[in-house]
């Protein structure tokens, strides 16, 4: 199957580490022109150099971008479009909101999670759409969480705003299909990244357990008996954004080794 990604202009938000980085890496392997973006410049530079070296793709660039800042998103998309001629593919991703229960959060915490995990995606889509509409083609994928199918304990902020992304993407899939722009939402189950390690540490502390023991217990709760690798997640994002995907839009799917039991 030809993914047809050679020379395509891709922007991946929140991509110096974890799922965003793995996704950018795979796009680069496929010959796409990739912009990575997050807040820490030295991490970005390290990641860009690593991806260039491992893939042999010189068309990997970075831009410092705090996705909670609308001007920062505007600058990122404009810069990527100026460098690569257009925006063909947008992968929306973000850092995770803090873990906690309803009583743990005041209005500021809710507002911050809204800006980080929902409004940032709206803003990035708004900036990328004119390029996609002009060329009458585009692919957008939103990275969220398995909570789009089944809520997660102690993650009320994530559970709330990820559901908002599902509504946004389904609505947009209806509005944008006539322009040949496809938009889908993918939820990771437990993929081995820093975020999952830090959530495991929080759980281990709460339950007075050793973090390694906690991880083992968590892996055993997954039908595939292990955490996923970032690359296994990235493959699904890259397929949905490829030229091989011409008809899947408005869908919500999880990459979770069988973890979610909801239909
Ligand atoms: P991660 O390893 O912690 O990486 C997060 C990335 O986001 C980093 O590159 C970070 O770089 C960047 N970032 C954070 N805040 C940002 C901001 N305001 N502006 C721009 N970039 C920002 O996380 P991950 O595991 O890859 O997770 C990615 C997303 O998937 C998160 O929303 C997470 O909650 C969700 N998720 C992941 C899993 C999983 O199994 N890994 C499961 C469920 C949901 P800087 O800090 O340098 O900006």
Boltz pocket constraint, residues with backbone or C-beta under 6 A from the ligand:
constraints:
  - pocket:
      binder: B
      contacts: [[A, 13], [A, 14], [A, 15], [A, 16], [A, 17], [A, 18], [A, 19], [A, 20], [A, 37], [A, 38], [A, 39], [A, 40], [A, 43], [A, 65], [A, 66], [A, 67], [A, 68], [A, 93], [A, 94], [A, 95], [A, 96], [A, 97], [A, 116], [A, 143], [A, 144], [A, 145], [A, 146], [A, 188], [A, 189], [A, 190], [A, 191], [A, 192], [A, 193], [A, 194], [A, 195], [A, 196]]
      max_distance: 6.0
